Amino acid sequence: MLCVVSSPASADIEVSGSATFGFSSGYQQRGFEDQPVQGAFGIVDLSLKWSQPVAASTIGLDLDLDFGVSDLHLPRASILDDFTLYLDTGAYGRLSFTSENRCTPLDVTFIDGDILDDGQNNFYQGGDDAVHDGLPSRMRCVGDAGSFNTPTANYLRYTLDSSFFTFDAFWNPGGKYTTWQGRSLPDTPPFNSIQGATWELGGTAKTDLGQFSLSLNDLNDMLYRAVVPWRTYNLMLVASHEVQGAGGDGVKGSSRTLLSANWSPPNLGSFKGIGLSYQGLDPAGERFPFSDFDRYVIQINFGGSGWSTSIATDQDADWAVESSFDLNERLQLLVGVDSGFSDQFTGFDSVTAGRGANGAPPRDAVSYEVGLQVTF
């Protein structure tokens, strides 16, 4: 494939990706039951980027292709995972037409015991997560990937970026979620009829203290976020608050607050840092007021020349471990293990239909994965 790609001399083409082959054993959700499963998998994640200078601007196309086979799960996304066609004018901003996933389950650094990122490899799903690292965003943004991080509706995005401020505008002409795009599992109906955001506006102020963001949409959802690096102590602090408004499938007043701190000391040998993240949900605005909405996750990171290991746990003492070992410059051995989960809601996971409600694996129902990954 690399050999047949051709282009004018002035154009720029980049091809990169990875191939991962391995074995997984654990538990997966089947409808409203969690059942033991095991099997082999093979996943290829391919990225292709093409750009062409035109006058004082650049046009380009980015493609993300996922394909593979797995004994564990049916494909739930097309081979074309994401695409972005763009015109970058530099000082006058960048206009894109894209299917890039946004507002995926909370994009944080915490592990879940799966050796592959399910958000980047939509053909793959490992065992049920003991320490689940995300929630669907309360901000129903344009480009929402839904709770399962599946393909989104195509939308337009305009970004104007400067050294002190970034402005973003999004427009989804259909104004609907297309989380499943009609390609769901056979026993799962498509949800194309759910009303989503038609437009969204956002801005980020960049200051010496940190970055401060505000976003809103036509459903009256709002998101506030602050990212503050405390460089003296090698500490990164993040705080955000999301609120749903009226309209669509939301619950007016449903809100979430997230606080996160990550400490990464530079000179403590194999110890690479520790992170703590806490979320609080307002049960007054939730469909399921009986749920436990205040959750936290702790993670400790280790590493050295050619290896890394992370251990995470939550308030229920559920745990997960992920490790990687470099066999050479391009080949890695990956290992992931997690405990079962102890109650209905795991880590940061909450109000997810059926997860743990019936037949949930007990805490000692360990899932594990091992694989070889080659990057190119």
C-alpha positions in Angstrom: 0.0 0.0 0.0 2.8 2.3 0.8 4.4 1.7 -2.6 1.4 2.6 -4.6 0.7 6.0 -3.1 1.7 8.8 -5.5 1.2 12.5 -5.6 2.6 15.7 -7.1 6.1 16.6 -5.8 4.7 19.7 -3.9 2.1 17.7 -2.0 2.8 16.0 1.4 1.6 12.5 2.2 2.1 10.8 5.6 1.1 7.2 6.3 1.4 5.8 9.8 -0.4 3.3 12.0 -0.2 0.1 14.0 -1.1 -3.5 13.9 -2.0 -5.4 17.1 -2.5 -9.2 17.4 -3.4 -10.8 20.7 -5.7 -12.8 23.0 -8.3 -11.6 25.5 -10.2 -13.4 28.3 -12.8 -11.9 30.5 -16.3 -10.7 30.6 -18.5 -8.8 28.1 -21.9 -7.4 28.2 -24.5 -9.3 26.1 -27.7 -7.4 26.2 -28.4 -7.1 30.0 -26.1 -9.9 31.0 -22.3 -10.1 31.5 -21.0 -13.4 30.2 -17.5 -14.9 30.2 -15.8 -14.7 26.8 -12.3 -15.3 25.3 -10.7 -15.3 21.9 -8.1 -13.9 19.6 -8.1 -10.6 17.9 -6.2 -8.7 15.2 -6.6 -5.0 14.7 -5.0 -2.6 12.1 -5.2 1.2 12.7 -4.1 3.1 9.7 -3.7 6.9 9.4 -3.3 8.7 6.1 -2.7 12.5 5.9 -2.5 14.4 2.6 -1.9 18.1 2.2 -1.3 20.5 -0.7 -0.2 24.1 -0.6 -2.5 26.4 -2.6 -1.4 30.1 -2.7 -1.1 31.2 0.9 -3.3 28.4 2.2 -3.3 24.6 2.5 -5.9 22.0 1.6 -5.7 18.6 3.1 -7.4 15.3 3.8 -6.9 13.1 7.0 -8.2 9.5 7.1 -8.4 7.1 10.0 -9.0 3.5 8.9 -9.7 0.7 11.4 -10.2 -2.9 10.3 -9.6 -6.3 11.8 -11.1 -9.5 13.2 -12.1 -10.5 16.7 -13.7 -13.6 18.3 -15.1 -11.3 21.0 -17.2 -8.7 19.3 -18.9 -8.0 16.1 -17.8 -4.9 14.2 -19.8 -1.9 15.3 -18.3 0.7 13.0 -17.3 1.1 9.4 -13.7 0.7 8.2 -13.6 4.4 7.7 -13.6 5.6 11.3 -12.9 9.3 10.8 -12.2 11.7 8.0 -11.4 15.4 7.8 -11.3 17.5 4.7 -9.9 21.0 5.4 -8.8 24.4 4.1 -6.3 26.1 6.4 -5.8 29.8 5.7 -3.4 30.4 8.6 -4.2 33.8 10.0 -7.9 33.6 8.8 -8.6 30.3 10.3 -9.3 26.7 9.3 -12.5 25.3 7.8 -13.1 21.6 8.1 -15.8 19.1 7.0 -15.3 16.1 9.3 -16.7 13.1 11.1 -14.2 13.3 13.9 -15.5 12.1 17.3 -15.9 14.7 19.9 -17.2 14.7 23.5 -16.3 11.0 23.7 -16.5 9.4 27.1 -14.2 11.6 29.1 -10.8 11.8 27.5 -8.6 11.3 30.5 -5.3 9.6 31.2 -6.7 6.9 33.4 -6.4 3.2 32.3 -9.2 0.6 32.2 -7.2 -2.6 31.6 -7.8 -2.8 27.9 -4.6 -2.7 25.9 -6.2 -1.0 23.0 -8.0 2.3 23.0 -11.6 1.5 22.1 -12.1 5.0 20.9 -9.4 4.6 18.3 -10.2 1.0 17.3 -14.0 0.8 16.8 -13.8 -2.9 15.8 -12.6 -3.9 19.2 -14.0 -4.2 22.7 -12.2 -5.9 25.5 -13.7 -7.2 28.7 -15.9 -5.1 30.8 -13.9 -2.4 32.5 -13.4 -2.6 36.3 -12.1 0.9 36.5 -14.1 2.7 33.8 -12.5 6.0 32.8 -15.3 8.0 31.3 -18.8 9.1 31.0 -20.8 10.5 28.0 -20.5 14.2 28.2 -23.3 16.2 29.7 -22.5 18.8 27.0 -24.3 17.3 23.9 -21.8 18.7 21.4 -21.8 18.7 17.7 -19.9 15.6 16.7 -21.0 13.7 19.8 -19.8 10.1 19.7 -22.3 8.8 22.2 -21.6 6.6 25.2 -20.0 3.9 23.0 -17.7 6.2 21.1 -19.1 5.1 17.7 -19.2 7.1 14.4 -20.7 10.6 14.5 -22.7 12.7 12.0 -20.6 14.7 9.5 -20.4 18.3 10.4 -18.6 21.6 9.6 -16.0 23.2 12.0 -14.3 26.6 11.8 -11.3 27.3 14.1 -9.5 30.6 14.5 -6.4 30.1 16.7 -4.0 32.8 18.0 -1.4 32.9 20.7 -3.9 34.2 23.3 -7.3 33.0 22.2 -9.0 30.1 20.2 -12.5 30.4 18.7 -14.5 27.3 17.5 -17.8 27.2 15.6 -19.5 23.9 14.8 -22.6 23.2 12.6 -24.4 19.9 12.1 -26.8 20.4 9.2 -29.0 17.5 10.2 -29.2 18.5 13.9 -29.4 14.8 15.0 -27.2 12.3 16.7 -26.3 9.5 14.4 -24.4 7.5 17.0 -25.2 4.2 15.3 -25.6 5.4 11.7 -27.9 2.4 11.0 -24.9 0.0 11.5 -25.6 -1.2 15.0 -25.4 -4.7 16.3 -28.3 -6.8 14.9 -30.3 -6.7 18.1 -29.8 -2.9 18.7 -32.0 -0.4 16.9 -30.5 2.8 15.3 -31.0 6.0 17.3 -30.9 8.4 14.3 -34.2 10.0 15.4 -32.8 11.5 18.6 -32.5 15.3 18.3 -29.0 16.6 18.9 -27.3 20.0 18.7 -27.4 21.8 15.4 -24.7 24.4 16.3 -22.1 24.9 19.0 -19.8 27.8 19.8 -16.7 27.7 22.0 -13.8 29.9 23.1 -10.6 29.3 25.0 -8.5 32.1 26.6 -4.8 31.4 26.9 -3.1 33.1 29.8 0.0 32.8 31.8 -2.0 31.2 34.6 -3.7 28.6 32.3 -6.4 28.0 29.7 -10.0 28.8 30.4 -12.8 27.6 28.1 -16.6 28.2 27.6 -18.9 26.3 25.2 -22.6 26.5 24.5 -25.1 25.1 21.9 -28.6 25.6 20.7 -29.9 23.1 23.3 -28.8 25.5 26.0 -26.0 23.1 27.2 -23.0 24.8 28.6 -19.4 23.6 29.4 -16.9 25.5 31.6 -13.3 24.3 31.8 -10.0 25.4 33.4 -6.6 23.8 32.8 -3.9 25.2 35.1 -0.3 23.9 35.0 1.5 24.4 38.4 5.0 24.1 36.9 6.9 24.7 40.2 5.5 21.5 41.6 5.1 19.5 38.2 1.4 19.5 38.8 -1.4 19.8 36.2 -4.9 20.8 37.5 -8.1 20.5 35.5 -11.6 21.5 36.5 -14.8 21.4 34.4 -18.5 21.8 34.9 -21.2 20.8 32.4 -24.9 21.5 32.5 -27.7 20.3 30.2 -30.5 22.6 29.1 -33.9 22.0 27.7 -34.4 20.2 24.3 -33.4 17.0 22.7 -33.1 13.9 24.8 -31.5 15.6 27.7 -32.7 16.2 31.3 -32.8 19.9 32.1 -30.4 20.7 34.9 -28.4 17.5 34.6 -24.9 18.4 35.5 -21.4 17.1 36.1 -18.3 18.5 37.8 -14.9 17.1 37.2 -11.7 17.8 39.2 -8.4 16.3 38.2 -4.8 16.6 39.4 -1.8 14.9 37.9 1.7 15.1 39.5 4.6 14.1 37.3 8.0 14.5 39.1 11.0 14.5 36.8 13.7 12.8 38.9 12.3 10.0 41.0 13.6 7.0 39.0 11.0 4.5 38.0 8.2 6.4 39.7 6.6 8.6 37.0 3.7 10.2 38.8 0.3 9.9 40.3 -3.1 11.2 39.3 -6.4 11.7 41.0 -9.7 12.5 39.3 -13.1 13.1 41.0 -16.5 13.6 39.5 -19.7 14.8 41.1 -23.1 14.5 39.4 -26.2 16.3 40.5 -28.9 13.7 41.1 -31.6 16.3 41.1 -31.2 16.5 37.3 -30.8 12.8 36.6 -33.1 10.1 35.3 -31.7 7.7 37.9 -31.6 9.5 41.3 -30.8 6.3 43.1 -27.4 6.1 41.6 -24.1 6.9 43.3 -22.9 9.9 41.5 -19.8 10.9 43.4 -16.8 8.9 42.1 -13.1 9.0 42.0 -10.2 7.2 40.4 -6.5 7.1 41.4 -3.7 6.0 39.2 0.1 5.5 39.8 2.5 5.4 36.9 5.9 3.7 36.6 8.4 3.4 33.8 11.9 3.1 32.6 14.0 2.5 29.5 11.7 0.5 27.2 8.9 -0.3 29.7 5.9 1.3 31.4 3.3 0.2 33.9 0.2 1.9 35.3 -2.0 0.8 38.1 -5.5 2.3 38.7 -8.1 1.8 41.4 -11.5 3.4 42.3 -13.5 4.0 45.4 -14.8 0.5 45.3 -11.3 -1.0 45.3 -11.7 -2.3 41.7 -8.4 -2.2 39.9 -6.7 -2.3 36.5 -3.1 -2.7 35.3 -1.6 -1.9 31.9 2.0 -2.5 30.9 4.1 -2.2 27.7 7.6 -3.6 27.0 9.6 -2.5 23.9 11.0 -5.5 22.1 12.7 -3.3 19.5 12.1 0.2 18.1 8.7 -0.8 16.5 7.5 -3.9 18.3 5.9 -3.8 21.8 4.5 -6.5 24.1 1.2 -5.2 25.7 -0.4 -6.6 28.8 -3.7 -5.5 30.4 -5.5 -7.0 33.5 -8.5 -5.8 35.5 -10.6 -7.1 38.3 -14.3 -7.6 38.1 -16.3 -4.7 39.5 -17.9 -4.7 42.8 -21.2 -2.9 42.3 -23.6 -1.7 39.7 -21.6 1.3 38.6 -17.9 1.1 37.9 -15.3 3.7 38.4 -16.6 6.7 36.5 -19.2 4.7 34.7 -22.8 5.6 35.6 -26.4 5.2 34.4 -25.2 3.0 31.5 -28.1 0.8 30.6 -27.7 -2.7 31.9 -24.1 -2.6 32.9 -23.9 -4.6 36.1 -27.7 -4.6 36.6 -28.0 -8.3 35.9 -25.4 -11.0 36.0 -22.5 -8.6 36.7 -19.2 -10.4 37.1 -18.0 -10.3 40.7 -14.8 -8.4 41.8 -12.7 -11.5 41.4 -13.8 -12.1 37.8 -10.5 -11.1 36.3 -10.1 -10.1 32.6 -6.8 -10.1 30.9 -5.3 -9.2 27.5 -2.0 -9.8 25.9 -0.8 -8.7 22.5 2.0 -7.7 20.2 1.8 -4.3 18.5 4.0 -3.2 15.6 4.0 0.5 14.7 4.9 2.0 11.3 
